[in-house]
C-alpha cells in the first residue's frame, strides 16, 4: 500500500476516511459469498500496513500496538461483508 506511505503526513481522520472508502470499494469488487476469509485477511494486512506508516511519522516509536488498537476503536475500519451472492439464481 504505497498510498499509506504517501499520505502518512495527513491527519488520521482523513486517512481513515479515505482508507475506509478504499476498503469498501475492495469489498464491493471482491465481496462474494465464500470469500470472507480472504477479505478478513486483507483487512488485517491493511491495518498492519497503516500502523507501519503511522509509526514512521517521527523518529521515535509513536504508534505502539496498544495505542494503535485504541485508535482503531475510535476510527474502526469497515467490517468485512459479502456484497454479491453466488448462490442467487438468475431468473429466465
The first five atom37 places (N, CA, C, CB, O) and aatype in JSON, in Angstrom:
{
  "aatype": [20, 20, 20, 20, 20, 20, 20, 20, 20, 20, 20, 20, 20, 20, 20, 20, 20, 20, 20, 20, 20, 20, 20, 20, 20, 20, 20, 20, 20, 20, 20, 20, 20, 20, 20, 20, 20, 20, 20, 20, 20, 20, 20, 20, 20, 20, 20, 20, 20, 20, 20, 20, 20, 20, 20, 20, 20, 20, 20, 20, 20, 20, 20, 20, 20, 20, 20, 20, 20, 20, 20, 20, 20, 20, 20, 20, 20, 20, 20, 20, 20, 20, 20, 20, 20, 20, 20, 20, 20, 20, 20, 20],
  "atom_mask": [
    [1, 1, 1, 1, 1],
    [1, 1, 1, 1, 1],
    [1, 1, 1, 1, 1],
    [1, 1, 1, 1, 1],
    [1, 1, 1, 1, 1],
    [1, 1, 1, 1, 1],
    [1, 1, 1, 1, 1],
    [1, 1, 1, 1, 1],
    [1, 1, 1, 1, 1],
    [1, 1, 1, 1, 1],
    [1, 1, 1, 1, 1],
    [1, 1, 1, 1, 1],
    [1, 1, 1, 1, 1],
    [1, 1, 1, 1, 1],
    [1, 1, 1, 1, 1],
    [1, 1, 1, 1, 1],
    [1, 1, 1, 1, 1],
    [1, 1, 1, 1, 1],
    [1, 1, 1, 1, 1],
    [1, 1, 1, 1, 1],
    [1, 1, 1, 1, 1],
    [1, 1, 1, 1, 1],
    [1, 1, 1, 1, 1],
    [1, 1, 1, 1, 1],
    [1, 1, 1, 1, 1],
    [1, 1, 1, 1, 1],
    [1, 1, 1, 1, 1],
    [1, 1, 1, 1, 1],
    [1, 1, 1, 1, 1],
    [1, 1, 1, 1, 1],
    [1, 1, 1, 1, 1],
    [1, 1, 1, 1, 1],
    [1, 1, 1, 1, 1],
    [1, 1, 1, 1, 1],
    [1, 1, 1, 1, 1],
    [1, 1, 1, 1, 1],
    [1, 1, 1, 1, 1],
    [1, 1, 1, 1, 1],
    [1, 1, 1, 1, 1],
    [1, 1, 1, 1, 1],
    [1, 1, 1, 1, 1],
    [1, 1, 1, 1, 1],
    [1, 1, 1, 1, 1],
    [1, 1, 1, 1, 1],
    [1, 1, 1, 1, 1],
    [1, 1, 1, 1, 1],
    [1, 1, 1, 1, 1],
    [1, 1, 1, 1, 1],
    [1, 1, 1, 1, 1],
    [1, 1, 1, 1, 1],
    [1, 1, 1, 1, 1],
    [1, 1, 1, 1, 1],
    [1, 1, 1, 1, 1],
    [1, 1, 1, 1, 1],
    [1, 1, 1, 1, 1],
    [1, 1, 1, 1, 1],
    [1, 1, 1, 1, 1],
    [1, 1, 1, 1, 1],
    [1, 1, 1, 1, 1],
    [1, 1, 1, 1, 1],
    [1, 1, 1, 1, 1],
    [1, 1, 1, 1, 1],
    [1, 1, 1, 1, 1],
    [1, 1, 1, 1, 1],
    [1, 1, 1, 1, 1],
    [1, 1, 1, 1, 1],
    [1, 1, 1, 1, 1],
    [1, 1, 1, 1, 1],
    [1, 1, 1, 1, 1],
    [1, 1, 1, 1, 1],
    [1, 1, 1, 1, 1],
    [1, 1, 1, 1, 1],
    [1, 1, 1, 1, 1],
    [1, 1, 1, 1, 1],
    [1, 1, 1, 1, 1],
    [1, 1, 1, 1, 1],
    [1, 1, 1, 1, 1],
    [1, 1, 1, 1, 1],
    [1, 1, 1, 1, 1],
    [1, 1, 1, 1, 1],
    [1, 1, 1, 1, 1],
    [1, 1, 1, 1, 1],
    [1, 1, 1, 1, 1],
    [1, 1, 1, 1, 1],
    [1, 1, 1, 1, 1],
    [1, 1, 1, 1, 1],
    [1, 1, 1, 1, 1],
    [1, 1, 1, 1, 1],
    [1, 1, 1, 1, 1],
    [1, 1, 1, 1, 1],
    [1, 1, 1, 1, 1],
    [1, 1, 1, 1, 1]
  ],
  "atom_positions": [
    [[0.84, -1.18, 0.0], [0.0, 0.0, 0.0], [0.88, 1.24, 0.0], [-0.95, 0.0, 1.21], [1.14, 1.82, 1.05]],
    [[1.32, 1.64, -1.14], [2.12, 2.85, -1.25], [1.32, 4.07, -0.86], [2.66, 3.0, -2.67], [1.89, 5.09, -0.48]],
    [[0.01, 3.99, -0.96], [-0.84, 5.1, -0.59], [-0.59, 5.49, 0.87], [-2.32, 4.75, -0.8], [-0.49, 6.68, 1.17]],
    [[-0.5, 4.52, 1.77], [-0.26, 4.81, 3.19], [1.06, 5.53, 3.38], [-0.28, 3.51, 4.02], [1.18, 6.41, 4.23]],
    [[2.05, 5.17, 2.61], [3.35, 5.83, 2.69], [3.24, 7.28, 2.21], [4.4, 5.07, 1.87], [3.8, 8.18, 2.83]],
    [[2.54, 7.48, 1.13], [2.45, 8.81, 0.53], [1.66, 9.8, 1.37], [1.83, 8.71, -0.83], [1.93, 11.0, 1.33]],
    [[0.69, 9.33, 2.14], [-0.18, 10.24, 2.9], [0.02, 10.14, 4.4], [-1.63, 9.96, 2.57], [-0.86, 10.54, 5.16]],
    [[1.15, 9.63, 4.84], [1.36, 9.47, 6.28], [1.39, 10.79, 7.02], [2.64, 8.72, 6.53], [1.21, 10.81, 8.24]],
    [[1.61, 11.9, 6.34], [1.63, 13.21, 6.97], [0.23, 13.81, 7.12], [2.51, 14.16, 6.16], [0.06, 14.79, 7.83]],
    [[-0.77, 13.23, 6.47], [-2.15, 13.71, 6.53], [-2.75, 13.29, 7.86], [-3.0, 13.15, 5.34], [-2.3, 12.32, 8.47]],
    [[-3.77, 14.01, 8.32], [-4.38, 13.69, 9.62], [-4.95, 12.27, 9.61], [-5.49, 14.71, 9.95], [-5.35, 11.75, 8.57]],
    [[-4.99, 11.67, 10.79], [-5.5, 10.3, 10.92], [-6.97, 10.25, 10.51], [-5.33, 9.79, 12.38], [-7.41, 9.27, 9.91]],
    [[-7.72, 11.28, 10.83], [-9.14, 11.32, 10.47], [-9.33, 11.25, 8.94], [-9.8, 12.61, 11.03], [-10.18, 10.5, 8.45]],
    [[-8.54, 12.01, 8.22], [-8.63, 12.0, 6.76], [-8.12, 10.67, 6.18], [-7.84, 13.17, 6.16], [-8.71, 10.15, 5.23]],
    [[-7.05, 10.14, 6.75], [-6.55, 8.84, 6.31], [-7.62, 7.77, 6.52], [-5.26, 8.46, 7.06], [-7.83, 6.93, 5.65]],
    [[-8.28, 7.8, 7.68], [-9.31, 6.81, 7.98], [-10.46, 6.91, 6.98], [-9.84, 7.01, 9.4], [-10.95, 5.89, 6.5]],
    [[-10.89, 8.12, 6.67], [-11.99, 8.31, 5.73], [-11.65, 7.71, 4.36], [-12.32, 9.8, 5.59], [-12.46, 6.99, 3.78]],
    [[-10.47, 8.02, 3.86], [-10.07, 7.53, 2.54], [-9.81, 6.03, 2.55], [-8.83, 8.27, 2.07], [-10.2, 5.32, 1.62]],
    [[-9.16, 5.54, 3.6], [-8.87, 4.11, 3.7], [-10.16, 3.29, 3.81], [-7.97, 3.83, 4.91], [-10.26, 2.22, 3.22]],
    [[-11.14, 3.81, 4.56], [-12.43, 3.12, 4.66], [-13.12, 3.06, 3.31], [-13.33, 3.82, 5.68], [-13.71, 2.05, 2.95]],
    [[-13.04, 4.15, 2.57], [-13.63, 4.18, 1.23], [-12.95, 3.16, 0.31], [-13.53, 5.59, 0.63], [-13.62, 2.48, -0.47]],
    [[-11.64, 3.08, 0.39], [-10.9, 2.11, -0.43], [-11.27, 0.67, -0.05], [-9.37, 2.32, -0.29], [-11.44, -0.19, -0.92]],
    [[-11.4, 0.41, 1.26], [-11.78, -0.93, 1.7], [-13.19, -1.29, 1.24], [-11.69, -1.04, 3.23], [-13.43, -2.42, 0.8]],
    [[-14.12, -0.35, 1.34], [-15.49, -0.62, 0.89], [-15.53, -0.91, -0.61], [-16.41, 0.58, 1.22], [-16.29, -1.76, -1.07]],
    [[-14.7, -0.21, -1.38], [-14.6, -0.49, -2.81], [-14.03, -1.87, -3.07], [-13.74, 0.56, -3.49], [-14.48, -2.57, -3.98]],
    [[-13.04, -2.26, -2.28], [-12.46, -3.6, -2.42], [-13.5, -4.66, -2.07], [-11.21, -3.76, -1.5], [-13.61, -5.67, -2.77]],
    [[-14.26, -4.43, -0.99], [-15.33, -5.37, -0.61], [-16.38, -5.45, -1.71], [-15.98, -4.94, 0.73], [-16.92, -6.52, -2.0]],
    [[-16.68, -4.3, -2.33], [-17.67, -4.29, -3.39], [-17.26, -5.1, -4.6], [-17.96, -2.88, -3.81], [-18.1, -5.7, -5.27]],
    [[-15.96, -5.13, -4.89], [-15.47, -5.85, -6.05], [-15.23, -7.32, -5.74], [-14.19, -5.21, -6.57], [-15.62, -8.19, -6.53]],
    [[-14.6, -7.61, -4.62], [-14.22, -8.98, -4.28], [-15.15, -9.64, -3.27], [-12.82, -9.0, -3.75], [-14.95, -10.8, -2.92]],
    [[-16.15, -8.92, -2.8], [-17.01, -9.43, -1.73], [-18.1, -10.37, -2.22], [-17.64, -8.3, -1.01], [-19.26, -9.98, -2.3]],
    [[-17.74, -11.6, -2.55], [-18.72, -12.6, -2.92], [-18.8, -13.64, -1.79], [-18.35, -13.27, -4.29], [-17.88, -13.76, -0.98]],
    [[-19.87, -14.37, -1.76], [-20.01, -15.38, -0.72], [-18.87, -16.38, -0.85], [-21.39, -16.09, -0.82], [-18.49, -16.78, -1.95]],
    [[-18.34, -16.78, 0.3], [-17.24, -17.73, 0.31], [-15.87, -17.07, 0.29], [-17.35, -18.65, -0.84], [-14.86, -17.76, 0.42]],
    [[-15.82, -15.75, 0.14], [-14.54, -15.06, 0.07], [-14.27, -14.21, 1.32], [-14.49, -14.17, -1.18], [-13.34, -13.41, 1.34]],
    [[-15.07, -14.39, 2.35], [-14.96, -13.53, 3.52], [-13.64, -13.74, 4.28], [-16.13, -13.77, 4.46], [-13.12, -12.8, 4.87]],
    [[-13.11, -14.94, 4.27], [-11.84, -15.2, 4.97], [-10.69, -14.43, 4.29], [-11.54, -16.71, 5.0], [-9.84, -13.87, 4.97]],
    [[-10.68, -14.42, 2.99], [-9.64, -13.68, 2.27], [-9.82, -12.17, 2.48], [-9.68, -14.02, 0.75], [-8.83, -11.44, 2.58]],
    [[-11.06, -11.7, 2.53], [-11.31, -10.29, 2.79], [-10.87, -9.9, 4.2], [-12.79, -9.96, 2.59], [-10.32, -8.81, 4.4]],
    [[-11.1, -10.77, 5.16], [-10.68, -10.51, 6.54], [-9.16, -10.46, 6.64], [-11.24, -11.57, 7.5], [-8.61, -9.64, 7.37]],
    [[-8.5, -11.33, 5.93], [-7.04, -11.33, 5.91], [-6.52, -10.05, 5.26], [-6.5, -12.58, 5.15], [-5.54, -9.46, 5.72]],
    [[-7.17, -9.61, 4.19], [-6.8, -8.37, 3.52], [-6.98, -7.18, 4.46], [-7.64, -8.18, 2.24], [-6.12, -6.3, 4.52]],
    [[-8.1, -7.15, 5.18], [-8.37, -6.07, 6.13], [-7.3, -6.03, 7.23], [-9.77, -6.24, 6.76], [-6.84, -4.96, 7.62]],
    [[-6.91, -7.19, 7.7], [-5.87, -7.28, 8.72], [-4.53, -6.74, 8.19], [-5.71, -8.73, 9.2], [-3.83, -6.01, 8.9]],
    [[-4.19, -7.09, 6.97], [-2.95, -6.61, 6.36], [-2.98, -5.1, 6.15], [-2.7, -7.32, 5.03], [-1.97, -4.42, 6.32]],
    [[-4.15, -4.58, 5.76], [-4.28, -3.14, 5.59], [-4.03, -2.43, 6.91], [-5.68, -2.78, 5.04], [-3.31, -1.43, 6.96]],
    [[-4.62, -2.95, 8.0], [-4.4, -2.35, 9.32], [-2.93, -2.42, 9.71], [-5.27, -3.06, 10.38], [-2.39, -1.47, 10.26]],
    [[-2.28, -3.53, 9.43], [-0.86, -3.71, 9.74], [-0.01, -2.68, 8.99], [-0.41, -5.14, 9.38], [0.88, -2.06, 9.58]],
    [[-0.28, -2.5, 7.72], [0.49, -1.55, 6.91], [0.19, -0.11, 7.33], [0.18, -1.74, 5.41], [1.09, 0.73, 7.35]],
    [[-1.07, 0.18, 7.66], [-1.44, 1.52, 8.11], [-0.66, 1.88, 9.38], [-2.97, 1.62, 8.36], [-0.13, 2.98, 9.5]],
    [[-0.59, 0.95, 10.32], [0.16, 1.17, 11.55], [1.64, 1.37, 11.26], [-0.04, 0.0, 12.52], [2.3, 2.22, 11.86]],
    [[2.16, 0.58, 10.33], [3.57, 0.69, 9.99], [3.91, 2.11, 9.55], [3.93, -0.31, 8.88], [4.92, 2.67, 9.98]],
    [[3.08, 2.69, 8.68], [3.39, 4.01, 8.16], [3.02, 5.11, 9.14], [2.69, 4.24, 6.85], [3.63, 6.17, 9.11]],
    [[2.05, 4.9, 10.0], [1.78, 5.87, 11.07], [2.95, 5.88, 12.05], [0.46, 5.53, 11.8], [3.29, 6.93, 12.61]],
    [[3.54, 4.74, 12.24], [4.67, 4.6, 13.15], [5.91, 5.34, 12.64], [4.99, 3.13, 13.37], [6.8, 5.68, 13.42]],
    [[5.98, 5.58, 11.35], [7.16, 6.22, 10.76], [6.96, 7.72, 10.54], [7.51, 5.56, 9.43], [7.67, 8.35, 9.75]],
    [[5.99, 8.28, 11.23], [5.76, 9.71, 11.11], [6.82, 10.51, 11.86], [4.38, 10.07, 11.63], [7.03, 11.69, 11.57]],
    [[7.49, 9.89, 12.79], [8.55, 10.58, 13.53], [9.69, 9.59, 13.76], [8.02, 11.15, 14.88], [9.61, 8.43, 13.36]],
    [[10.75, 10.06, 14.41], [11.9, 9.21, 14.62], [11.76, 8.31, 15.84], [13.13, 10.05, 14.76], [12.57, 7.39, 16.02]],
    [[10.78, 8.54, 16.67], [10.54, 7.66, 17.8], [9.33, 6.78, 17.5], [10.33, 8.47, 19.1], [8.55, 7.07, 16.59]],
    [[9.18, 5.72, 18.28], [8.04, 4.84, 18.03], [6.79, 5.53, 18.55], [8.23, 3.43, 18.71], [6.49, 5.47, 19.75]],
    [[6.08, 6.17, 17.66], [4.94, 6.98, 18.05], [3.64, 6.19, 18.09], [4.8, 8.14, 17.12], [2.63, 6.69, 18.59]],
    [[3.63, 4.98, 17.57], [2.38, 4.22, 17.49], [2.61, 2.78, 17.92], [1.8, 4.28, 16.06], [2.65, 1.89, 17.07]],
    [[2.78, 2.51, 19.23], [2.86, 1.12, 19.67], [1.51, 0.43, 19.47], [3.3, 1.04, 21.16], [0.5, 1.09, 19.25]],
    [[1.51, -0.88, 19.55], [0.29, -1.64, 19.24], [-0.89, -1.26, 20.13], [0.55, -3.13, 19.37], [-2.02, -1.17, 19.64]],
    [[-0.65, -1.03, 21.44], [-1.77, -0.69, 22.32], [-2.38, 0.65, 21.93], [-1.3, -0.66, 23.78], [-3.59, 0.84, 22.03]],
    [[-1.54, 1.58, 21.48], [-2.04, 2.88, 21.05], [-2.79, 2.76, 19.72], [-0.88, 3.89, 20.93], [-3.81, 3.41, 19.51]],
    [[-2.28, 1.91, 18.83], [-2.95, 1.7, 17.55], [-4.31, 1.02, 17.76], [-2.07, 0.85, 16.61], [-5.28, 1.37, 17.08]],
    [[-4.39, 0.07, 18.68], [-5.67, -0.59, 18.98], [-6.68, 0.42, 19.52], [-5.47, -1.73, 20.01], [-7.86, 0.37, 19.16]],
    [[-6.23, 1.32, 20.37], [-7.13, 2.37, 20.88], [-7.58, 3.29, 19.75], [-6.43, 3.19, 21.99], [-8.73, 3.73, 19.73]],
    [[-6.67, 3.6, 18.82], [-7.04, 4.44, 17.69], [-8.06, 3.74, 16.79], [-5.8, 4.82, 16.88], [-8.98, 4.38, 16.27]],
    [[-7.9, 2.41, 16.61], [-8.85, 1.66, 15.79], [-10.23, 1.61, 16.43], [-8.33, 0.25, 15.55], [-11.23, 1.47, 15.73]],
    [[-10.31, 1.72, 17.75], [-11.61, 1.79, 18.4], [-12.29, 3.12, 18.11], [-11.48, 1.58, 19.92], [-13.52, 3.18, 17.99]],
    [[-11.51, 4.19, 18.0], [-12.06, 5.5, 17.66], [-12.34, 5.62, 16.17], [-11.11, 6.61, 18.1], [-13.32, 6.24, 15.76]],
    [[-11.48, 5.01, 15.35], [-11.61, 5.07, 13.89], [-11.61, 3.64, 13.34], [-10.46, 5.91, 13.24], [-10.61, 3.22, 12.74]],
    [[-12.69, 2.89, 13.52], [-12.67, 1.49, 13.08], [-12.72, 1.36, 11.56], [-13.85, 0.73, 13.69], [-13.36, 2.15, 10.86]],
    [[-12.02, 0.36, 11.08], [-12.1, 0.03, 9.66], [-13.42, -0.68, 9.41], [-10.89, -0.85, 9.21], [-13.92, -1.37, 10.3]],
    [[-13.99, -0.53, 8.22], [-15.28, -1.17, 7.95], [-15.2, -2.68, 8.07], [-15.78, -0.79, 6.56], [-14.21, -3.29, 7.65]],
    [[-16.23, -3.3, 8.64], [-16.21, -4.75, 8.78], [-16.32, -5.44, 7.42], [-17.35, -5.22, 9.7], [-16.84, -4.87, 6.46]],
    [[-15.82, -6.64, 7.37], [-15.86, -7.43, 6.14], [-17.29, -7.88, 5.89], [-14.9, -8.65, 6.21], [-17.98, -8.33, 6.81]],
    [[-17.73, -7.77, 4.65], [-19.06, -8.28, 4.3], [-19.1, -8.68, 2.84], [-20.15, -7.22, 4.6], [-18.45, -8.08, 1.98]],
    [[-19.88, -9.72, 2.6], [-20.07, -10.18, 1.22], [-21.15, -9.32, 0.58], [-20.46, -11.7, 1.17], [-22.25, -9.21, 1.11]],
    [[-20.84, -8.73, -0.54], [-21.77, -7.84, -1.22], [-22.56, -8.61, -2.28], [-21.02, -6.67, -1.86], [-23.74, -8.34, -2.5]],
    [[-21.91, -9.55, -2.93], [-22.52, -10.31, -4.01], [-22.71, -11.76, -3.58], [-21.66, -10.22, -5.29], [-21.85, -12.34, -2.92]],
    [[-23.82, -12.33, -3.97], [-24.07, -13.72, -3.65], [-23.96, -14.58, -4.91], [-25.46, -13.88, -2.99], [-24.6, -14.29, -5.92]],
    [[-23.16, -15.62, -4.84], [-23.06, -16.53, -5.97], [-24.17, -17.57, -5.91], [-21.69, -17.22, -5.99], [-24.36, -18.35, -6.84]],
    [[-24.89, -17.57, -4.81], [-25.98, -18.54, -4.63], [-27.28, -18.06, -5.25], [-26.19, -18.82, -3.16], [-28.22, -18.84, -5.39]],
    [[-27.35, -16.81, -5.61], [-28.55, -16.25, -6.2], [-28.75, -16.84, -7.6], [-28.47, -14.7, -6.27], [-27.83, -16.84, -8.42]],
    [[-29.93, -17.35, -7.86], [-30.24, -17.97, -9.14], [-30.87, -16.91, -10.05], [-31.19, -19.2, -8.97], [-31.8, -16.22, -9.65]],
    [[-30.34, -16.79, -11.24], [-30.88, -15.84, -12.21], [-32.19, -16.36, -12.77], [-29.87, -15.58, -13.36], [-32.31, -17.54, -13.08]],
    [[-33.16, -15.48, -12.89], [-34.47, -15.87, -13.45], [-34.43, -15.69, -14.98], [-35.63, -15.01, -12.82], [-33.86, -14.72, -15.49]],
    [[-35.03, -16.63, -15.67], [-35.01, -16.54, -17.14], [-35.91, -15.46, -17.67], [-35.41, -17.84, -17.74], [-35.99, -15.27, -18.89]]
  ]
}
